[in-house]
Amino acid sequence: LAEEEDKIADDSAPVEPPAPPVKEKSTPVEAKSSGSSSRATPANASSDDKQIIEYLKTKVDPLFVPLMRSLVRNRPDDVIGYCTDYLRAQEKKIIFVLGGPGSGKGTQCVKIADQFDCLHLSAGDLLRAEVASGSEMAELINGYIREGQIVPSHITIHLIKKAIVQGSHKRVLVDGFPRAMDQAVEFTQITGVECEFCLFFDCPEPILVDRLLERGKTSGRADDNMESIEKRFVTFKETSMPVVDHFESKGVLKRIDSSHPHPDLVFEEVKRIFHLHTQGE
C-alpha cells in the first residue's frame, strides 16, 4: 500500500513546462567560389544607392574578391605588399609566348620588345638567374633544368610576378610560360590577370633538333645536348601542348610558322598580329 501511495503521489505532482527551445544563431552563407558578388539592392534604395551598389557589384567586387582569396591563400601575413603587387599587375597586358625548344621564340621576343615597347621576361632566364644567385632554391632549380623537367609552378610564378610588378612597361612578354596547365591556372589565381593573347611558334621537330645542336656549340647551356633535348621534347608534347590547345579553345592563340630560317620573315607575321592589338594605343 505504501508503494501504491508513493506512486499516486508522484503521478499527481505538477509537471514543469518544457524549457523553451534554444534559438540557433544563423550563420551567413558563404559567397560562391566563382567570385560573383552577393550584394542585393534593397527595394527602397534611392537612385544614388542603386548606382553605388551596381558599381560595387560590377567594378569593385570582381577585383577585390579574388584578391582577398589569393591573399589568404598565398601571403596572409603580408597584406600591404601582396595587395600592392596584385593591383600593379592589373595594369599590365600579359602576352604568353610558347613554342618548342629551338622554335625561335626568344629571338622573336627581342624584336617584339624593341619595336612595340614591351618588357621581355624569359621564364628560363629568370630561373637560370636565380640559380646563378646562389639562393637556397638554386640547386633545386638546376636539378630540374638538367633533367629537362618543369620547375614547380610556385617558384616560376613567384619570379615572373616579381619581375612584372617591378617593370615600368604596360605590355609584358612572358617567354616560355606557361609550360603546363597547372601553371596557367595558378598564374591567374595568384596575379588575377588573364593573358591578352598567346603567341605559339610552331616548327617541325627535326628542324628544332638541328637548331638546338648548333646552338649548343656556343651557348654553354647544360640542356643543349642530345640527351637533354630528347627529354625536353617529351616534356613539351606531354605537358605544354595541352596548354596550347587550351588557349586555342579560348580563341586567344596566335599560331605562327617559325620554320623559316630567316627570323626577319617570321617577324613579319608577328608584326601583323601586334599591329592589330596595339591600334589606338
N, C-alpha and C positions, 0 to 999 in steps of 0.2 A: 504493500500500500504506500509505503514511504516513497518507493521508486516512482510509482504512478503519479503521486502528488508533485514530486520534483519535475516530472515530465510535463505535467499540465502547467506548472508554474513557468517552465521555460517557454512553452508554446504561447502563453498569454503575455509574455514580455513584449514591450513595444519594440517594433522593428525600426532601426535607424535608417533614414533615407539614404540611398546610394550617393557617393561623392560625385559631384558634377564632373563630367569628362574634361580632361585637360586639353586645352586648345593648342594644337601643334602650330609652331611657328612656320609660316610659309617661307620656302626658300626660293629666291629668284631663279628663274630659268636661265641657264647659260646661253649666250649667243651662239649661233651655229658657227662651226669652224670655217665656213666659207668666207667669213669676213663681212657678210652683209649686215647692214645696220638694223637694230631692233627698235629704233626710235619711232614712236607713234605721234601723230599730230592730233591734239585734243580738238573735239568738235567745236568748242567755243574759242579757239585760238584766233587772235587778231591776224590781219594780213601780214603785219610785220613779223609776228611769231612764226607764222607758217613759212615765211620766206627764210627765216633763220634756221628752222628745223630742216627745211628742204636743203639748205646749203650744207648743214652738218651731215645729213644723210648722203649727199652726192659728192661732196668735196673733202670733208674732214675725215669722216669715218673710214672711207676706202684707203686713206693714207695711214691713219694712226692706229686703227685696229690691227692690221698686220704688223705695224711697227711694235706695238706692245707685245704681241705674241712672239715676235722674233727676239725682242729684248729679253723676255723671260727665258726663252729657250737658249740663248747664246751668251749674253753678258749681263745678267741681272744685277751685278754689283757695280756696273759702270754705266749708269743711266745717262749722264750728260754726254760722255764720249761716244757711246753707242748711238744715241739718238742723233747727235751731230753728224756722224759718219753716214747714218741711214738717210737723213734728209739731204745731205750733199749729193748722195748717189742718185736721188730722184731727179736732179738737174741734168744728169748725163744721158746721152744716147749711146747705147751699147750695141756694138756690132760684133758678133761672134764670127771667127774665121776658121774654117775647118778644111781638112784635106789630108790625104795620106802622107806618110813620111816622104819628103822629097818632092812634094807637089808644087813647091814654089810659093807657098802662102806667105812665108817670111819676106821674100823678095818683093812680093806684091804689096804687102803691108807697109813696107818702107816707102814705096811710091805713093800709096794712098795717103799716108800720114803727111808726106811732103806737099802733095797737091791739094788736099782737102782739109788741112789743118786738124788732123786727128792725133790723139795720143795713141801710140802703138805699144801695147803690152803683150809680151810673149809669155804664156804660162810656163813654157820650158825655160826661158831665160830667167824668169823670176825664181824658179826652183833652183836653177844652177847658181844663181847669185846667192841664194840662201845657203847652198852647200858651201860656196866659197867663203861665206861669212864666218864659218866655223861655229855656228849656233848649235844648240842641243839637238835639233832635229836634222842637222846637216847629214850625218852619216846614214840616218834612216832614209832620207830622200835619195841619197846617192845609191843606195841599195836598190830602190825601186827603179831608178833610171837605168842602172846597169842591166837589170833583168828585163827591160822593156815593158815594165808593168806600170799601171796607173797609180800615181801618188794619191793617198786618201783625200777625199774631197775637201775636208775641213782645212787641211794645210794649204792646198792650192787656192781655195776661195778666200782664205784669210789674206794671202799675199796679193791676190788680184784686187780685192776690195780696198786694201790699204793703198795700193798704187792709184786706184781710180779716184778716191776721195782726196788724195794729196795733189792730183794733177789739176791744171787750170783749164784744160780743153773741154769743150762741150761734148764732143763726139769721141768715143773711145773704141779702138780696135782691140779685141781680145783674141790673140793669135794662138790657135791650138787648144781651144777651150770652147764648150765642154766636151770632154772626151768620152763621157758615159752619161746615161740618163740620170743617175743619182746626182751628178754634178750639176746638170741643167736644172733639176728641181731644187736642189739645195741653194744654188746661186740666187734664184728668185726669192726663196724663203728668207735668206739672210740679208740680201740687199733691197728687196722689194721692187726690183727692176726687171722688166722683160726686155729681151733684145729687140732692137729696131728691125733688124733682119740678120740673116746668117749667110755669109759667103762660103760656098763649097767649091774648092778647086779640085776638079775631077781629072784623073790621069791614070792610064793603064799601069798595072803593077810592074811589068818588065822595064818600062821607062823609068819608073821610080827607083828600082833597084840599081840601074846603071847610074843614075844621078847621085844616089847615096854613096856608092862605092867610089865614085870620082871625088865627091866632096870629102870622103874620109881620108884621102891622101894629104889634105892640107888642114882640115878642120880641127883635128886634135880631140874631137869628141869621142867619149868612150863607147857611144852607141852606134857609131858609123862603121860597123864591121858586119860581115855576112850573118854571123850568129845572132847578133842583136837585131839586125834588120828583119830577119825571118820572124823573130818573136814580136817585133813591133807591128808587122803586117797582120799577124794572127790577132793581136790585141785590137788593132784598128777595125778589122772586119767584125769581130765578135762584140765589141763594146761601143765603138764610135759610129759605125754605120746606122745602128738604131737611132742615134741622136739625129743624124742627117735625115732619116726617114720621118722622124718626129717633127722637125722643123718644116719639112716639105708638106706634111699633112696639115700644118697650121698655116700654110701659104706664105711663109716668111723666108723660104730657102731660095737663094740665088745661085744656081749651078753654072760654073764656068769651066770650059775645057782648057786645062793648063798643060796639055801635052805638047804644045808648040815649043820649040827650042828657044825662041826669042821672047823674053819676058815682056818687051815693049808691045808686042802684038797681043799678048794675053791681057795686058793692061788696058788696051782699047775697050775691051768688053767691060772691064771693071769700071772704067770712067763713065761709060754709058749708064751703068746701074747707079753710080753715085750722083751723077748729074740729075737723075730722076728724083732722088731722095733729098737733094740739097737745094732744089729750086725754091727761091723765095727766102732763103736764109741769109 
